[in-house]
Amino acid sequence: MSIEFPRGFLLGSATSAYQIEGAAAEDGRQDSIWDVFCRVPGAIVNGEDGLVACDHYHRYAEDAKLLAALGMNTYRFSVSWSRVLNDGVVNRAGMDFYSRLVDELLANDVTPWLTLYHWDLPAALPGGWTNRDTAKRFVDYALAVHERLGDRVRTWTTLNEPWCSSFLSYAAGVHAPGQTDPAASIRAAHHLLLAHGWAVQALREADPSASLGATINFTPALPASDSARDRDVARRVDGTTNRFFVEPVFTGHYPADVLDDLAEIWPDDLVAEEDLAAISTPIDVLGVNYYTTNVFRAGEPTEPTPHIAAPDAVQVLRDLPLTGMGWEVDPAGLRNLLTWLHADYTGPAGVPLVITESGAAFDDVADEAGYVDDADRIDYLRRHLTAVREAMDAGADVRGYLVWSLMDNFEWAHGYAKRFGLVRVDSDLNRIPKASARWFADVARTGRVG
Ligand code: IFM
């Protein structure tokens, strides 16, 4: 059965600066926390890093043409803070790069969607996100980028996936800066949200007609059984993974049960009186990143963990296909997530949803010509697009779907082994569209999933 999306529905793809740009020490770019983390022995599979990545810094014009050739109307990319500001001063060469990129996208009829923060914090900022001052520096950075690109970029996302840049980075130690301190991770999460709120206020004042928002990664957490212990562990995981971020943005308070769960380690001096009003400054769009849904049972505590309120959470796999990341393929989870968000948060606020990331890594096999016939990825995308349509039919206001990712790239601690791209990047950095790219191009051009 074929499904159709309304005219104007955004269909495109997403990337992030550190994962694709390379040119890490070029034109005055300084270290981000990811440059530093990649130098830590054992932090990244095979000791890989983003020094060259996909060399997008030099191949951006080719990549903009590729987006157009694949019929995509929207491209979500992120700006590298440490490329455009040096110790708080604008680095003109770095800004010039993004200006050229935006021009090239527009010349190819691809609408740019800019993310300000996709995890690559300047390494020089003392204390990183544990320091409240970093949120103030973020506002300066947001305004500096807007000053240069605001005339051409109309959609601005403050943060990408704050759960990753707080709990996964400061409590689990899996992402930069690699800390394993639950209280520090709470500080990071709050300061990230504060940075978001303050930046929305500042950008709104600078540019009242810009579309502003944040992107949250939602991983629904379900109990493995109906037992009180399993239900409670799933509630605690859901609290810090999902509700910790969406609830203050839309309601101006942290979830009461999460505050109870974290009471013993919540820093007393963390939240100033006016913070939650800033964090809940109205936004124009909520970006939703969805990859999977997880099921948990209560077990023995393990540390370090990103689930700081649920160290006893043990994931239970269901009888579902797995992606190359070992993540369960669960499109119904996306439909349920969108329905929940619309009912509890975005619907009442009149804020539309856009899927700002959805996609899958698979163990691609290239033929002699370098072509990948990735039927598994096509199936993943077809089923998730169908789930989006179902949520829309049930009333959710969803305005777009951006595939993660345009091309294979640096998958953080996994290095280059995990391939999420619609387009294969080979060892010579050639771009070779996979079968999924051709398939998605047809969806993007027609607005129909056949
Ligand atoms: O590659 C990442 C991206 O940077 C953020 N969202 C999830 C993707 C896949 O893990």
Residues whose N, C-alpha, C, O or C-beta is under 5 A from the ligand:
A	BS01	IFM	none
